[in-house]
Amino acid sequence: MKSVADLGDLRGKRVLVRCDLNVPLDGETITDDGRIRASVPTLTQLREAGARVVVMAHLARPKGQVNPKYSLAPAAKRLGELLGTDVVLAQDVVGPSAEAMVAGLADGEIGMLENVRYEPAEESKVDAERVELAQRYAAFGDVFVSDGFGVVHRKQASVYDVASLLPNAAGGLVLAEVEVLKRLTESPERPYVVVLGGAKVSDKLAVIANLLGTADTVVVGGGMLFTFLAAQGHEVGTSLLERDQIDTVRGYLEQAEATGKRIVLPTDIVVAPEFKADATPTVVAADAMPADQLGLDIGPESAKAFADVVRGAKTVFWNGPMGVAEWAAFANGTRAVAQALTEVDGLSVVGGGDSAAAVRDLGFADDDFGHISTGGGASLEYLEGKTLPGLAVLG
């Protein structure tokens, strides 16, 4: 992949940049601006080079419909604050407002198209529909820079198709993400520990299968752990359970045992009678969960054990909270893992998405960790060994 420096003199050129500004909102208030902050270095580099910068991004899932609820206005405002300049937001994606915004940019100025997912063709499965939209994007730029790592696993018009129409390069964010992921997959320093959490085991099946051949230890928490406990024959009460995955998970446990890998599961669980922030928590043994309770976090004994495993590693990748981390009573497992990651003597990677939001909510700073990924899904697919379309198209 080429870098921005490989594009030559950019003064006066229109540079179309795909960023990932898909931030969580509470009304119009951004609750975690990590992805916006991560886009600043590349955009600053382009502005300082005298480029006329046109940002493309999406927010949530408007499903091809214009919906003010999903406007990029809060992201444009916050980006402007971080860059110390106005970021002009067009009122449409490829219409008259966008055309006027792009035409009005001077050297070193930055503008933004509205939410690209307002356009039905952006996510179309029909190649010709996406290409037609990508041609309209390409009319706004002389070159294309891919800097939205969180979307490079998507074959979408603003990620994949436009890159094939213009001279292209990877932005600094994408290059940094790929460098870290290569270290995780090609030459991890050992012991290599992977910590997986989050709600569904089905979201992580392929990555577990691939990592059992690479990692030394896989630590399992979050809602997905109950499918593992069920696979061992334990009662899981009313906890989240994917019954159709029990046999698959049992196979992973047998594979790990046969190949000398470790899958570490909790020995105690924090349970409650209902899924509520103020539900009364109780700690029980993982093999003795009451039938009328559900698990909402790993227990204190497990939190200590998980932290010890993480602390003893030279390479750690973590994706997914250990419990319902947004509720104080059920955040202790996630906090323990996060704290241990800050103490790793080696490479510690927080794998984006809910994990990144959780560590920030718990008061940790980004630089407490070796790397915080901006792309949970993209990171997982890379670790699965998949080809990511938005990277493969970059020449």
Secondary structure, DSSP 8 states (H G I E B T S, - for coil): --BGGGG---TT-EEEEE------EETTEES--HHHHHHHHHHHHHHHTT-EEEEE---S--TTS--GGG-SHHHHHHHHHHHTS-EEE-SSSSSHHHHHHHHT--TT-EEE-S-GGGSGGGG-S-HHHHHHHHHHHHTT-SEEEE--GGGTTS--IIIIIGGGTS-EEE-HHHHHHHHHHHHHHTS--SSEEEEE-SS-GGGTHHHHHHHTTT-SEEEE-STTHHHHHHHTT---TTS---GGGHHHHHHHHHHHHHHT-EEE--SEEEEESSS-TT---EEEETT---TT-EEEEE-HHHHHHHHHHHHT-SEEEEES-SS-TTSGGG-HHHHHHHHHHTT-SSEEEE-SHHHHHHHHHTT--GGGSSEE-S-HHHHHHHHHT---HHHHT--
